[in-house]
Amino acid sequence: MASLLASATDAAHSAAVSLLTSAQAKAGSVGVPGAFTGACSAQVPGYIKKYQEFTERGIKDIYIVGVNDVFVMKAWKEQLAPSGTPIRFIADDKGAFVGALGMLFDASALLGAPRSKRFVLITEGVQITHVIVEDQPGQVTVTAADKVLPHL
């Protein structure tokens, strides 16, 4: 158990370091309501498949952010990209990051707790240059990878 916790701590630290070191670069953060949910599991593969197109348009890093724990996000990443992916999956277990952005919604009835709205943030350094939010968290229209690319 201790080694499992150490691995989770290392993963969380690595993610935080990555976010800080790329603060000067152009990045994309994709907020999703829930790992393993149908719409989210259909949306994220588009970013995995189009990762190269995003980098060609100047995006250095892509982060998938969900209000789930680190173990769930890790397992979901492994399911969606069994051969690996440079996209980073970030566990916002208490919703602190998503909440600070004003992107939480009450999903208690279906998912048991507040969750992330479905959104995309494009940042350059510490400035947010684009904010794209779905009207309904269960829909993937304006936040699909192919719909975000033209904004870059």
VMD Tcl script that builds the backbone (N, CA, C; Angstrom):
set m [mol new atoms 456]
animate dup $m
set s [atomselect $m all]
$s set {name element resname resid chain x y z} {
  {N N MET 1 A 0.821 -1.195 0.000}
  {CA C MET 1 A 0.000 0.000 0.000}
  {C C MET 1 A 0.865 1.260 0.000}
  {N N ALA 2 A 1.963 1.223 0.752}
  {CA C ALA 2 A 2.832 2.406 0.826}
  {C C ALA 2 A 3.397 2.755 -0.549}
  {N N SER 3 A 3.794 1.723 -1.324}
  {CA C SER 3 A 4.352 2.010 -2.648}
  {C C SER 3 A 3.281 2.562 -3.589}
  {N N LEU 4 A 2.052 2.102 -3.421}
  {CA C LEU 4 A 0.947 2.605 -4.232}
  {C C LEU 4 A 0.698 4.087 -3.936}
  {N N LEU 5 A 0.720 4.449 -2.661}
  {CA C LEU 5 A 0.536 5.849 -2.280}
  {C C LEU 5 A 1.702 6.702 -2.750}
  {N N ALA 6 A 2.914 6.157 -2.671}
  {CA C ALA 6 A 4.088 6.900 -3.145}
  {C C ALA 6 A 3.977 7.163 -4.641}
  {N N SER 7 A 3.513 6.165 -5.393}
  {CA C SER 7 A 3.338 6.341 -6.840}
  {C C SER 7 A 2.312 7.425 -7.142}
  {N N ALA 8 A 1.215 7.426 -6.399}
  {CA C ALA 8 A 0.177 8.436 -6.603}
  {C C ALA 8 A 0.703 9.823 -6.260}
  {N N THR 9 A 1.463 9.918 -5.171}
  {CA C THR 9 A 2.041 11.204 -4.774}
  {C C THR 9 A 3.018 11.693 -5.827}
  {N N ASP 10 A 3.857 10.792 -6.331}
  {CA C ASP 10 A 4.810 11.162 -7.381}
  {C C ASP 10 A 4.082 11.632 -8.634}
  {N N ALA 11 A 3.009 10.953 -8.992}
  {CA C ALA 11 A 2.247 11.329 -10.186}
  {C C ALA 11 A 1.635 12.715 -10.021}
  {N N ALA 12 A 1.067 12.982 -8.850}
  {CA C ALA 12 A 0.469 14.295 -8.603}
  {C C ALA 12 A 1.536 15.380 -8.622}
  {N N HIS 13 A 2.694 15.094 -8.028}
  {CA C HIS 13 A 3.793 16.064 -8.026}
  {C C HIS 13 A 4.276 16.322 -9.454}
  {N N SER 14 A 4.414 15.263 -10.238}
  {CA C SER 14 A 4.863 15.412 -11.628}
  {C C SER 14 A 3.897 16.267 -12.429}
  {N N ALA 15 A 2.611 16.060 -12.213}
  {CA C ALA 15 A 1.609 16.852 -12.931}
  {C C ALA 15 A 1.710 18.321 -12.549}
  {N N ALA 16 A 1.878 18.593 -11.257}
  {CA C ALA 16 A 1.995 19.981 -10.803}
  {C C ALA 16 A 3.245 20.630 -11.375}
  {N N VAL 17 A 4.363 19.907 -11.375}
  {CA C VAL 17 A 5.606 20.438 -11.933}
  {C C VAL 17 A 5.436 20.712 -13.417}
  {N N SER 18 A 4.769 19.802 -14.123}
  {CA C SER 18 A 4.544 19.982 -15.553}
  {C C SER 18 A 3.706 21.226 -15.826}
  {N N LEU 19 A 2.654 21.415 -15.052}
  {CA C LEU 19 A 1.813 22.597 -15.230}
  {C C LEU 19 A 2.607 23.873 -14.991}
  {N N LEU 20 A 3.469 23.859 -13.980}
  {CA C LEU 20 A 4.256 25.050 -13.671}
  {C C LEU 20 A 5.327 25.316 -14.714}
  {N N THR 21 A 5.996 24.269 -15.196}
  {CA C THR 21 A 7.072 24.482 -16.160}
  {C C THR 21 A 6.544 24.884 -17.522}
  {N N SER 22 A 5.327 24.526 -17.829}
  {CA C SER 22 A 4.784 24.902 -19.132}
  {C C SER 22 A 3.985 26.198 -19.059}
  {N N ALA 23 A 4.071 26.897 -17.933}
  {CA C ALA 23 A 3.280 28.116 -17.756}
  {C C ALA 23 A 3.575 29.163 -18.822}
  {N N GLN 24 A 4.749 29.120 -19.438}
  {CA C GLN 24 A 5.082 30.095 -20.475}
  {C C GLN 24 A 4.687 29.608 -21.865}
  {N N ALA 25 A 4.272 28.380 -21.984}
  {CA C ALA 25 A 3.940 27.805 -23.284}
  {C C ALA 25 A 2.428 27.870 -23.530}
  {N N LYS 26 A 2.057 27.589 -24.755}
  {CA C LYS 26 A 0.643 27.500 -25.129}
  {C C LYS 26 A 0.162 26.105 -24.743}
  {N N ALA 27 A -0.961 26.038 -24.037}
  {CA C ALA 27 A -1.461 24.752 -23.561}
  {C C ALA 27 A -2.979 24.703 -23.682}
  {N N GLY 28 A -3.498 23.488 -23.654}
  {CA C GLY 28 A -4.936 23.279 -23.670}
  {C C GLY 28 A -5.349 22.438 -22.485}
  {N N SER 29 A -6.385 22.862 -21.786}
  {CA C SER 29 A -6.947 22.090 -20.680}
  {C C SER 29 A -8.375 21.740 -21.047}
  {N N VAL 30 A -8.690 20.458 -20.954}
  {CA C VAL 30 A -10.014 19.959 -21.311}
  {C C VAL 30 A -10.676 19.451 -20.040}
  {N N GLY 31 A -11.724 20.123 -19.595}
  {CA C GLY 31 A -12.457 19.692 -18.413}
  {C C GLY 31 A -13.540 18.709 -18.806}
  {N N VAL 32 A -13.604 17.604 -18.067}
  {CA C VAL 32 A -14.599 16.569 -18.355}
  {C C VAL 32 A -15.384 16.240 -17.085}
  {N N PRO 33 A -16.695 15.974 -17.214}
  {CA C PRO 33 A -17.510 15.668 -16.037}
  {C C PRO 33 A -17.145 14.372 -15.320}
  {N N GLY 34 A -16.717 13.346 -16.044}
  {CA C GLY 34 A -16.425 12.107 -15.337}
  {C C GLY 34 A -15.694 11.079 -16.166}
  {N N ALA 35 A -14.607 10.577 -15.600}
  {CA C ALA 35 A -13.883 9.477 -16.234}
  {C C ALA 35 A -14.828 8.292 -16.414}
  {N N PHE 36 A -14.636 7.569 -17.481}
  {CA C PHE 36 A -15.385 6.357 -17.802}
  {C C PHE 36 A -16.846 6.613 -18.180}
  {N N THR 37 A -17.292 7.865 -18.207}
  {CA C THR 37 A -18.662 8.125 -18.659}
  {C C THR 37 A -18.674 8.077 -20.184}
  {N N GLY 38 A -19.822 7.816 -20.750}
  {CA C GLY 38 A -19.915 7.633 -22.198}
  {C C GLY 38 A -19.445 8.822 -23.018}
  {N N ALA 39 A -19.977 10.006 -22.715}
  {CA C ALA 39 A -19.610 11.188 -23.502}
  {C C ALA 39 A -18.131 11.534 -23.339}
  {N N CYS 40 A -17.619 11.421 -22.125}
  {CA C CYS 40 A -16.201 11.746 -21.886}
  {C C CYS 40 A -15.294 10.728 -22.573}
  {N N SER 41 A -15.667 9.474 -22.510}
  {CA C SER 41 A -14.864 8.429 -23.149}
  {C C SER 41 A -14.942 8.500 -24.668}
  {N N ALA 42 A -15.953 9.180 -25.196}
  {CA C ALA 42 A -16.033 9.416 -26.642}
  {C C ALA 42 A -15.277 10.683 -27.037}
  {N N GLN 43 A -15.225 11.677 -26.147}
  {CA C GLN 43 A -14.586 12.959 -26.447}
  {C C GLN 43 A -13.061 12.882 -26.426}
  {N N VAL 44 A -12.499 12.313 -25.382}
  {CA C VAL 44 A -11.046 12.353 -25.166}
  {C C VAL 44 A -10.246 11.668 -26.278}
  {N N PRO 45 A -10.686 10.546 -26.848}
  {CA C PRO 45 A -9.905 9.951 -27.940}
  {C C PRO 45 A -9.664 10.896 -29.118}
  {N N GLY 46 A -10.549 11.853 -29.337}
  {CA C GLY 46 A -10.324 12.844 -30.391}
  {C C GLY 46 A -9.069 13.662 -30.134}
  {N N TYR 47 A -8.825 13.997 -28.885}
  {CA C TYR 47 A -7.617 14.745 -28.525}
  {C C TYR 47 A -6.377 13.867 -28.647}
  {N N ILE 48 A -6.520 12.597 -28.295}
  {CA C ILE 48 A -5.392 11.668 -28.427}
  {C C ILE 48 A -5.031 11.517 -29.906}
  {N N LYS 49 A -6.035 11.306 -30.751}
  {CA C LYS 49 A -5.789 11.117 -32.187}
  {C C LYS 49 A -5.254 12.377 -32.861}
  {N N LYS 50 A -5.703 13.533 -32.412}
  {CA C LYS 50 A -5.321 14.793 -33.060}
  {C C LYS 50 A -4.211 15.533 -32.309}
  {N N TYR 51 A -3.543 14.850 -31.410}
  {CA C TYR 51 A -2.488 15.491 -30.615}
  {C C TYR 51 A -1.452 16.174 -31.504}
  {N N GLN 52 A -1.015 15.489 -32.550}
  {CA C GLN 52 A -0.001 16.052 -33.449}
  {C C GLN 52 A -0.499 17.347 -34.102}
  {N N GLU 53 A -1.770 17.379 -34.494}
  {CA C GLU 53 A -2.328 18.598 -35.086}
  {C C GLU 53 A -2.316 19.757 -34.086}
  {N N PHE 54 A -2.590 19.451 -32.827}
  {CA C PHE 54 A -2.544 20.495 -31.796}
  {C C PHE 54 A -1.117 21.017 -31.632}
  {N N THR 55 A -0.134 20.113 -31.617}
  {CA C THR 55 A 1.257 20.567 -31.454}
  {C C THR 55 A 1.714 21.376 -32.665}
  {N N GLU 56 A 1.253 21.007 -33.845}
  {CA C GLU 56 A 1.600 21.763 -35.054}
  {C C GLU 56 A 1.031 23.181 -35.018}
  {N N ARG 57 A -0.002 23.379 -34.218}
  {CA C ARG 57 A -0.607 24.714 -34.083}
  {C C ARG 57 A -0.117 25.433 -32.822}
  {N N GLY 58 A 0.956 24.914 -32.245}
  {CA C GLY 58 A 1.604 25.615 -31.139}
  {C C GLY 58 A 1.270 25.159 -29.739}
  {N N ILE 59 A 0.379 24.195 -29.594}
  {CA C ILE 59 A 0.044 23.702 -28.258}
  {C C ILE 59 A 1.184 22.805 -27.768}
  {N N LYS 60 A 1.747 23.140 -26.606}
  {CA C LYS 60 A 2.844 22.344 -26.050}
  {C C LYS 60 A 2.311 21.156 -25.246}
  {N N ASP 61 A 1.278 21.398 -24.461}
  {CA C ASP 61 A 0.720 20.352 -23.600}
  {C C ASP 61 A -0.799 20.375 -23.656}
  {N N ILE 62 A -1.390 19.185 -23.517}
  {CA C ILE 62 A -2.837 19.056 -23.370}
  {C C ILE 62 A -3.081 18.321 -22.062}
  {N N TYR 63 A -3.997 18.864 -21.268}
  {CA C TYR 63 A -4.359 18.275 -19.982}
  {C C TYR 63 A -5.838 17.920 -20.000}
  {N N ILE 64 A -6.150 16.701 -19.591}
  {CA C ILE 64 A -7.534 16.283 -19.394}
  {C C ILE 64 A -7.763 16.358 -17.890}
  {N N VAL 65 A -8.695 17.202 -17.467}
  {CA C VAL 65 A -8.924 17.449 -16.043}
  {C C VAL 65 A -10.304 16.942 -15.657}
  {N N GLY 66 A -10.339 16.076 -14.652}
  {CA C GLY 66 A -11.606 15.557 -14.168}
  {C C GLY 66 A -11.668 15.581 -12.659}
  {N N VAL 67 A -12.864 15.773 -12.114}
  {CA C VAL 67 A -13.054 15.725 -10.670}
  {C C VAL 67 A -13.236 14.253 -10.303}
  {N N ASN 68 A -12.116 13.572 -10.298}
  {CA C ASN 68 A -12.006 12.163 -9.939}
  {C C ASN 68 A -10.698 12.006 -9.175}
  {N N ASP 69 A -10.510 10.851 -8.545}
  {CA C ASP 69 A -9.239 10.641 -7.849}
  {C C ASP 69 A -8.162 10.180 -8.831}
  {N N VAL 70 A -6.917 10.221 -8.373}
  {CA C VAL 70 A -5.768 9.921 -9.232}
  {C C VAL 70 A -5.815 8.492 -9.777}
  {N N PHE 71 A -6.343 7.555 -8.992}
  {CA C PHE 71 A -6.386 6.164 -9.427}
  {C C PHE 71 A -7.382 5.980 -10.574}
  {N N VAL 72 A -8.515 6.653 -10.485}
  {CA C VAL 72 A -9.525 6.587 -11.547}
  {C C VAL 72 A -8.982 7.219 -12.828}
  {N N MET 73 A -8.356 8.382 -12.703}
  {CA C MET 73 A -7.819 9.061 -13.892}
  {C C MET 73 A -6.709 8.239 -14.542}
  {N N LYS 74 A -5.876 7.611 -13.729}
  {CA C LYS 74 A -4.794 6.769 -14.265}
  {C C LYS 74 A -5.379 5.568 -15.013}
  {N N ALA 75 A -6.365 4.906 -14.415}
  {CA C ALA 75 A -6.988 3.739 -15.053}
  {C C ALA 75 A -7.701 4.136 -16.344}
  {N N TRP 76 A -8.332 5.287 -16.339}
  {CA C TRP 76 A -9.040 5.765 -17.532}
  {C C TRP 76 A -8.053 6.061 -18.652}
  {N N LYS 77 A -6.950 6.709 -18.316}
  {CA C LYS 77 A -5.919 6.989 -19.320}
  {C C LYS 77 A -5.402 5.684 -19.923}
  {N N GLU 78 A -5.154 4.697 -19.070}
  {CA C GLU 78 A -4.650 3.405 -19.558}
  {C C GLU 78 A -5.665 2.723 -20.462}
  {N N GLN 79 A -6.956 2.886 -20.173}
  {CA C GLN 79 A -7.980 2.286 -21.027}
  {C C GLN 79 A -8.069 3.013 -22.371}
  {N N LEU 80 A -8.023 4.343 -22.340}
  {CA C LEU 80 A -8.169 5.120 -23.570}
  {C C LEU 80 A -6.920 5.102 -24.443}
  {N N ALA 81 A -5.757 4.975 -23.819}
  {CA C ALA 81 A -4.484 5.004 -24.561}
  {C C ALA 81 A -3.565 3.906 -24.042}
  {N N PRO 82 A -3.903 2.634 -24.318}
  {CA C PRO 82 A -3.101 1.532 -23.784}
  {C C PRO 82 A -1.638 1.562 -24.230}
  {N N SER 83 A -1.357 2.186 -25.356}
  {CA C SER 83 A 0.030 2.292 -25.841}
  {C C SER 83 A 0.698 3.573 -25.358}
  {N N GLY 84 A -0.020 4.348 -24.567}
  {CA C GLY 84 A 0.515 5.597 -24.040}
  {C C GLY 84 A 0.102 6.794 -24.873}
  {N N THR 85 A 0.223 7.969 -24.283}
  {CA C THR 85 A -0.077 9.238 -24.939}
  {C C THR 85 A 0.653 10.342 -24.194}
  {N N PRO 86 A 1.095 11.370 -24.898}
  {CA C PRO 86 A 1.722 12.500 -24.206}
  {C C PRO 86 A 0.706 13.405 -23.497}
  {N N ILE 87 A -0.573 13.187 -23.736}
  {CA C ILE 87 A -1.606 13.968 -23.054}
  {C C ILE 87 A -1.605 13.583 -21.581}
  {N N ARG 88 A -1.715 14.589 -20.727}
  {CA C ARG 88 A -1.667 14.351 -19.280}
  {C C ARG 88 A -3.081 14.362 -18.711}
  {N N PHE 89 A -3.371 13.374 -17.896}
  {CA C PHE 89 A -4.663 13.263 -17.238}
  {C C PHE 89 A -4.482 13.734 -15.795}
  {N N ILE 90 A -5.226 14.763 -15.414}
  {CA C ILE 90 A -5.065 15.395 -14.112}
  {C C ILE 90 A -6.290 15.115 -13.245}
  {N N ALA 91 A -6.045 14.596 -12.045}
  {CA C ALA 91 A -7.107 14.339 -11.076}
  {C C ALA 91 A -7.281 15.567 -10.187}
  {N N ASP 92 A -8.421 16.199 -10.291}
  {CA C ASP 92 A -8.779 17.326 -9.416}
  {C C ASP 92 A -9.748 16.758 -8.390}
  {N N ASP 93 A -9.236 15.930 -7.480}
  {CA C ASP 93 A -10.080 15.097 -6.628}
  {C C ASP 93 A -11.101 15.861 -5.793}
  {N N LYS 94 A -10.796 17.059 -5.380}
  {CA C LYS 94 A -11.738 17.838 -4.576}
  {C C LYS 94 A -12.398 18.961 -5.375}
  {N N GLY 95 A -12.061 19.050 -6.655}
  {CA C GLY 95 A -12.647 20.081 -7.501}
  {C C GLY 95 A -12.098 21.477 -7.237}
  {N N ALA 96 A -10.940 21.572 -6.597}
  {CA C ALA 96 A -10.373 22.882 -6.250}
  {C C ALA 96 A -10.004 23.689 -7.493}
  {N N PHE 97 A -9.319 23.059 -8.448}
  {CA C PHE 97 A -8.906 23.755 -9.667}
  {C C PHE 97 A -10.124 24.156 -10.491}
  {N N VAL 98 A -10.989 23.185 -10.743}
  {CA C VAL 98 A -12.184 23.434 -11.554}
  {C C VAL 98 A -13.097 24.448 -10.859}
  {N N GLY 99 A -13.210 24.341 -9.545}
  {CA C GLY 99 A -14.025 25.286 -8.785}
  {C C GLY 99 A -13.487 26.703 -8.871}
  {N N ALA 100 A -12.153 26.844 -8.803}
  {CA C ALA 100 A -11.535 28.170 -8.902}
  {C C ALA 100 A -11.803 28.803 -10.264}
  {N N LEU 101 A -11.988 27.970 -11.275}
  {CA C LEU 101 A -12.314 28.470 -12.615}
  {C C LEU 101 A -13.799 28.796 -12.772}
  {N N GLY 102 A -14.603 28.416 -11.770}
  {CA C GLY 102 A -16.050 28.602 -11.877}
  {C C GLY 102 A -16.691 27.578 -12.791}
  {N N MET 103 A -16.067 26.409 -12.897}
  {CA C MET 103 A -16.524 25.398 -13.854}
  {C C MET 103 A -17.111 24.151 -13.189}
  {N N LEU 104 A -17.518 24.245 -11.921}
  {CA C LEU 104 A -18.186 23.116 -11.269}
  {C C LEU 104 A -19.692 23.211 -11.491}
  {N N PHE 105 A -20.345 22.056 -11.567}
  {CA C PHE 105 A -21.804 22.033 -11.579}
  {C C PHE 105 A -22.263 20.901 -10.672}
  {N N ASP 106 A -23.493 20.972 -10.204}
  {CA C ASP 106 A -24.022 19.967 -9.290}
  {C C ASP 106 A -24.449 18.736 -10.077}
  {N N ALA 107 A -23.642 17.698 -9.987}
  {CA C ALA 107 A -23.936 16.435 -10.672}
  {C C ALA 107 A -24.330 15.356 -9.671}
  {N N SER 108 A -24.771 15.773 -8.486}
  {CA C SER 108 A -25.079 14.828 -7.408}
  {C C SER 108 A -26.082 13.759 -7.810}
  {N N ALA 109 A -27.092 14.134 -8.556}
  {CA C ALA 109 A -28.137 13.173 -8.920}
  {C C ALA 109 A -27.601 12.010 -9.741}
  {N N LEU 110 A -26.654 12.265 -10.621}
  {CA C LEU 110 A -26.144 11.217 -11.506}
  {C C LEU 110 A -24.773 10.698 -11.086}
  {N N LEU 111 A -23.875 11.599 -10.715}
  {CA C LEU 111 A -22.489 11.210 -10.443}
  {C C LEU 111 A -22.109 11.305 -8.968}
  {N N GLY 112 A -23.052 11.703 -8.107}
  {CA C GLY 112 A -22.835 11.665 -6.672}
  {C C GLY 112 A -22.174 12.873 -6.039}
  {N N ALA 113 A -21.700 13.799 -6.832}
  {CA C ALA 113 A -20.989 14.955 -6.278}
  {C C ALA 113 A -20.869 16.031 -7.349}
  {N N PRO 114 A -20.437 17.227 -6.960}
  {CA C PRO 114 A -20.164 18.245 -7.981}
  {C C PRO 114 A -19.081 17.753 -8.940}
  {N N ARG 115 A -19.222 18.109 -10.199}
  {CA C ARG 115 A -18.259 17.695 -11.230}
  {C C ARG 115 A -17.919 18.872 -12.120}
  {N N SER 116 A -16.946 18.643 -12.964}
  {CA C SER 116 A -16.504 19.668 -13.906}
  {C C SER 116 A -17.516 19.823 -15.033}
  {N N LYS 117 A -17.763 21.068 -15.406}
  {CA C LYS 117 A -18.472 21.299 -16.660}
  {C C LYS 117 A -17.559 20.805 -17.776}
  {N N ARG 118 A -18.118 20.585 -18.939}
  {CA C ARG 118 A -17.301 20.193 -20.087}
  {C C ARG 118 A -16.790 21.483 -20.734}
  {N N PHE 119 A -15.460 21.678 -20.675}
  {CA C PHE 119 A -14.892 22.931 -21.161}
  {C C PHE 119 A -13.519 22.712 -21.776}
  {N N VAL 120 A -13.070 23.718 -22.502}
  {CA C VAL 120 A -11.700 23.770 -23.018}
  {C C VAL 120 A -11.166 25.166 -22.723}
  {N N LEU 121 A -9.970 25.222 -22.149}
  {CA C LEU 121 A -9.251 26.481 -21.950}
  {C C LEU 121 A -7.982 26.419 -22.769}
  {N N ILE 122 A -7.720 27.450 -23.524}
  {CA C ILE 122 A -6.441 27.577 -24.215}
  {C C ILE 122 A -5.699 28.702 -23.502}
  {N N THR 123 A -4.486 28.409 -23.088}
  {CA C THR 123 A -3.693 29.398 -22.368}
  {C C THR 123 A -2.372 29.640 -23.080}
  {N N GLU 124 A -1.885 30.858 -22.942}
  {CA C GLU 124 A -0.540 31.217 -23.399}
  {C C GLU 124 A 0.120 31.885 -22.212}
  {N N GLY 125 A 1.114 31.207 -21.659}
  {CA C GLY 125 A 1.695 31.694 -20.421}
  {C C GLY 125 A 0.630 31.652 -19.343}
  {N N VAL 126 A 0.433 32.756 -18.660}
  {CA C VAL 126 A -0.562 32.799 -17.593}
  {C C VAL 126 A -1.882 33.420 -18.055}
  {N N GLN 127 A -2.006 33.691 -19.351}
  {CA C GLN 127 A -3.232 34.282 -19.886}
  {C C GLN 127 A -4.116 33.229 -20.544}
  {N N ILE 128 A -5.392 33.304 -20.254}
  {CA C ILE 128 A -6.373 32.455 -20.926}
  {C C ILE 128 A -6.787 33.170 -22.204}
  {N N THR 129 A -6.570 32.514 -23.348}
  {CA C THR 129 A -6.890 33.142 -24.633}
  {C C THR 129 A -8.232 32.687 -25.198}
  {N N HIS 130 A -8.663 31.485 -24.845}
  {CA C HIS 130 A -9.954 30.971 -25.320}
  {C C HIS 130 A -10.620 30.172 -24.204}
  {N N VAL 131 A -11.916 30.350 -24.051}
  {CA C VAL 131 A -12.730 29.566 -23.126}
  {C C VAL 131 A -13.914 29.048 -23.928}
  {N N ILE 132 A -14.059 27.741 -23.952}
  {CA C ILE 132 A -15.160 27.116 -24.688}
  {C C ILE 132 A -15.883 26.203 -23.698}
  {N N VAL 133 A -17.186 26.399 -23.524}
  {CA C VAL 133 A -17.952 25.631 -22.540}
  {C C VAL 133 A -19.209 25.081 -23.212}
  {N N GLU 134 A -19.469 23.818 -22.970}
  {CA C GLU 134 A -20.702 23.202 -23.476}
  {C C GLU 134 A -21.899 23.727 -22.687}
  {N N ASP 135 A -23.032 23.920 -23.360}
  {CA C ASP 135 A -24.261 24.319 -22.673}
  {C C ASP 135 A -24.757 23.209 -21.752}
  {N N GLN 136 A -24.618 21.980 -22.198}
  {CA C GLN 136 A -25.033 20.812 -21.426}
  {C C GLN 136 A -23.819 19.911 -21.223}
  {N N PRO 137 A -23.488 19.534 -19.983}
  {CA C PRO 137 A -22.283 18.729 -19.755}
  {C C PRO 137 A -22.303 17.360 -20.434}
  {N N GLY 138 A -23.481 16.847 -20.741}
  {CA C GLY 138 A -23.577 15.555 -21.401}
  {C C GLY 138 A -23.361 15.609 -22.902}
  {N N GLN 139 A -23.232 16.810 -23.444}
  {CA C GLN 139 A -23.038 16.971 -24.887}
  {C C GLN 139 A -21.572 17.234 -25.210}
  {N N VAL 140 A -21.161 16.779 -26.385}
  {CA C VAL 140 A -19.828 17.099 -26.900}
  {C C VAL 140 A -20.040 17.698 -28.284}
  {N N THR 141 A -20.119 19.003 -28.331}
  {CA C THR 141 A -20.289 19.693 -29.613}
  {C C THR 141 A -19.124 20.660 -29.798}
  {N N VAL 142 A -19.156 21.781 -29.104}
  {CA C VAL 142 A -18.128 22.816 -29.278}
  {C C VAL 142 A -16.783 22.464 -28.647}
  {N N THR 143 A -16.749 21.447 -27.777}
  {CA C THR 143 A -15.489 21.061 -27.124}
  {C C THR 143 A -14.838 19.831 -27.744}
  {N N ALA 144 A -15.395 19.322 -28.822}
  {CA C ALA 144 A -14.760 18.205 -29.531}
  {C C ALA 144 A -13.442 18.698 -30.132}
  {N N ALA 145 A -12.456 17.836 -30.199}
  {CA C ALA 145 A -11.122 18.222 -30.683}
  {C C ALA 145 A -11.178 18.906 -32.042}
  {N N ASP 146 A -11.952 18.361 -32.973}
  {CA C ASP 146 A -12.002 18.954 -34.314}
  {C C ASP 146 A -12.682 20.320 -34.330}
  {N N LYS 147 A -13.489 20.632 -33.320}
  {CA C LYS 147 A -14.125 21.953 -33.220}
  {C C LYS 147 A -13.204 22.967 -32.536}
  {N N VAL 148 A -12.276 22.490 -31.724}
  {CA C VAL 148 A -11.351 23.375 -31.007}
  {C C VAL 148 A -10.188 23.796 -31.904}
  {N N LEU 149 A -9.719 22.903 -32.754}
  {CA C LEU 149 A -8.559 23.197 -33.613}
  {C C LEU 149 A -8.673 24.523 -34.380}
  {N N PRO 150 A -9.816 24.871 -34.953}
  {CA C PRO 150 A -9.891 26.146 -35.687}
  {C C PRO 150 A -9.656 27.393 -34.823}
  {N N HIS 151 A -9.784 27.265 -33.505}
  {CA C HIS 151 A -9.560 28.405 -32.609}
  {C C HIS 151 A -8.078 28.688 -32.385}
  {N N LEU 152 A -7.227 27.791 -32.872}
  {CA C LEU 152 A -5.792 27.944 -32.588}
  {C C LEU 152 A -5.096 28.724 -33.674}
}
mol reanalyze $m
mol bondsrecalc $m
mol representation Tube
mol addrep $m
